[in-house]
Amino acid sequence: MKTINFHGLKLPAIGIGTWLMGSNPNTLDQESKTIQYGLNHGTNVIDTAEMYGDGDSEQLIGRAIKNFSRDKLFLISKFVPSHESKRQMNQALDRSLKNLGTDYLDLYLYHWRGMQPLSDTVANLEAAKQAGKIRHWGVSNFDLSDMEDLMKVPNGKNVFANEDLYNLGSRGIDYDLIPWQRKHRIPLIAYAPIDEADSRHHDLINNSILKAVAKKHDATVFQIMLAWCIRDGNTIAIPKTSSQKHMQSNLDAGDIDLTQDDLNQINKVFPEPTSSQPLDII
């Protein structure tokens, strides 16, 4: 499994996404075992949010990690803009901590930008960090202009990461945001790196180029999509799955090294953007 350097922390390039998980009583056991399988086979990053099933996803994770050493895990959750005031954010954070069965988060993300001044939100996050409830804070669904605004407020440069939609069918941020984040050494967390791409943009599964690259690496098209997503060494991809078999497949994608020829072939059918694009969000 490839690892990346997140501000001095060595983290696996493939994490565990949990969107749309935790709300179906019939699949809770399977989902919990899949999370545990991932933790036992190469990753320690789990991404969730308070709005995922109104806390159901966090509670699922809390049950799944109960017997794991907390200091070996990297837990990420998010709060919505309607909870951006200091009082509401602290209440939301306390709920998330209770749901997860932990007394701190490794990374707390501002899920998307709201109406409150960024300076106030950053101040609230810094206070939560000083209180020991979070180790780091970051943002999600921020575009280049949002990140530039963030850099201008006190302590805005303490942002740990930005989590955005990124996959072969949604690569608009390759034009300006990703180069900017590389320059400022702000890692990217890529959500929906495989799950939504084919249904929203292209029939990726049946693409002949991706099939050929996959055959070359004795891999699946899904694995090639994940390997492409983490190719720059500055990105963590967080695919979602409730299958242990698919979890292993996702983790194995972290060992695939795409060659420059592979990337050139992929770029022919999924070209880099040539102009600024509106931020893609789901």
N, C-alpha and C positions, 0 to 999 in steps of 0.2 A: 504493500500500500504506500503510495506516495504521501509525503507529508509536506506541509507548508509552514513557513515561519510567520506566525501571527504575532507581530510585535514581541518577539522573543519566545513565544509559546510555540512548541512543536505540535501541530495538530494534523490529523489525517485529512486528506483531500476529499474524502467521501464521508459525509455524515448521514444522519437519519432524519428524514422529514416526516412530519406527523399530521399534516393537513388532512382533514376529513377522517381522522382516526379517533376512536375512543367513544363514539356515540351509539354504536350498534351493539347491544348486549350479546348478540349472537357471535360477534367476531372479536370480542374483547380479549379472550384467552389467547387466540391466535395472534392478535396484534401485539400483545404483551410478550409472548414467546419470541416473536420476530424481532422486537426491539432488543430483547435479552440476547438473542442469537448474534445480532450485529455487534453488541458490546463485547461478546465473548470471542468474536472473530475478526477484530481489527479496527474498529472505530470506537470513539468515545464521545462524539459530538451528536447531540440531539437538539433539534430545533422545533419549537412549538410557539404558541401565542395564546393569550387570554381569550381571544375571539374564536379560536378553533373549537367548535362545539360548545361555546360558552363555558370553557374550562374543562370539558370532557377529555380533550387531548392531554392537558397537563395532568389530570388525575390518572389517566392511563399510564403515563410515563412514571408518575409517582409510585404506582403499584409495581411497574416493571423493574425499577431501579432499587427497590427496597433493600435487596441483599447485596448491592454493589457498593464498593468503597466510594464515597462521595468525592474524595479528592482525585479520583481517577477519571471522573466524568467532566464533560464540558457542556453545561446546560444553557440553552438559549431560549428566552421567551420575549414577548413583545406586548406593548400596551397601545391601546387605540387613542387617537387624538382627543376623543371626548373625555379621556382620563388624564389629560396633560397638565392640569393644575397640580400644585404640590400635594394638596390633600387627597385628591382623587388618584393621583399616580401612586402615592404611598399605599392607599387602600388597595389599588389594583395589584401592586407589587406584593403586598402581604397575602392577597388571595392566591396569587400565582405560587408563592413560596409554600403556602399551606397545601395547595393542590399537588405540588411536586414533592412534598415531604422533605423539604430542605430549608436551610436558613440563609442561603445565598444563591444568587444566580451568577454564572460565569460571564454572561453577556445579556444585557437588557436592551431591547431595541424599541425605538420610537417607530411604530408600525407604518405610519405615513404622516406626512406633514399636515398639521392642523392650522388653526387660526392664531394660536398663542405665539408671541414672539419667540424665536429660537433661543434667544438669550435666557428666557425664563425656563424653558424646557431643559436646556443644558444645565442651568443652575440646579434644578430639581434632581437631575440625574447625578450630578457631581455630589450633591448632598446625600443621595442614596448610597453612592460609592463610599463616601466618608463614614457613613453609618455601618458599613460592612455588609449591606444587603445585596450589593452587586459588586462584582470584581471589575467589570468594564461595561461601558455603554456604547451603543451604536444607533444606526438608523436603518430604515427599510423603505423601499420605493422612493428613494431620493434620486433625482436627476442631477445633471451637472450644475445647473443654476442653484439648486437646493444645497448641494455640497459647497459651492462657492460662498453662498450666504452663511453656511454653518462655520466656515473658516474665519468669518469676520467677527463672530461673537466671542466673548470671554470663554476660554476653555473649550471652544469648539474644535480645536485641533486635537483634543483628547479622544475624538471619535475612534472607535476600535475597528469598525467594519461597516459596510453598507450592504444590505441584502436586497437584491433586485431580481426580477425575472430575467433569465438568461438561458438560452438554448439555441440550437441551430436554426430554429424557426423564428426566434426572437433575439436578434443580435444587434439591435439598433444602438445599444450602449457601446459597441465596439468602435463607433465613430469618434466619440469624444470623452464619454464618462470613464471608460476603462483606462485609456491612456492617461487621463488626469489622475485617476486613483493610483495607478502605478507610479506616477511622478511624485505623488504625495505619500506613497507607501501606505495606502489604505486598502486592505484586502477586500475582495468581493465574496459574498456568500450568494450562490446562485440557487434560487428556488425554481421549482418546476423544470429541472434540467432535462427531463425526458417525458414526464407524464402528460403534459398538455401540448407539447410541440406539434405532434403530427396532426391532432384534431383541429388545431387552430390555424395552421399554416400550410403544411406540406404532408404528403403521404411519405413520411420518412422511412417507415418500415420497409417499403418496397422500392426505395431508391437504389438504383443499380450501382452507383458509386459507393454508397455506404455499405451495400452488400459486399462489394468487391474488397473494400478496406477491411470489413469484418472478417471475411474469409481469409484474408492475408494474415490476420492476427489470431485466427481460430477463436473468434469472438462473435457476439451478437451485435446487431445494429444498435440496440440499446446501450451496450457497453461502449461502442465507438462514440456514441453521442455523449456519454459521460466522460470518456477520456478526452474528447475534444473540449468539453466544458472546463476541465481543469488543466489544460495544456500549458498555461502560462506560469504555473507554479505559485500563483497569487490568489487562487480561487478555491473555495470549498463548495462542492455541490451537495445538495441535500435532497436526494430523490426519496420519494415516499413508496413504501411497499408494506404489505401485511403478509408477505410470503417469505419464509426462510430461504427457499430456493432463489427467489429474486433478490433477497438481501445478499446472499453470497455472490450472486452475479454482479450486483452493484459494487460490492467490495473488491471483487476481482478486477473491475474496470480501473481501479486505482493503480494497477500494475501494468497497464497498457501504455507503451511509449509510441505515440504516433510520429512517423517520420515527416520530414518537410514535404516529401512527395505526397504522402497521405493528406497533409493539410492543404497542399496545392490542389489536389483533386477534389477535396471537399469544398474548397472555396469556389471552385468552378460552378458548382450547383447550388451552393448556399453562400453567395458572395458577401464580402464585407460591405457595410453601408457606405455610400459615397457622399452622404450629407447627414446633417443632424436629423434625428427622428424623435417623435414624441415618445416619452417613456412608456414602454409596454407594461401593463399591469393586469393581473387576474385576481 
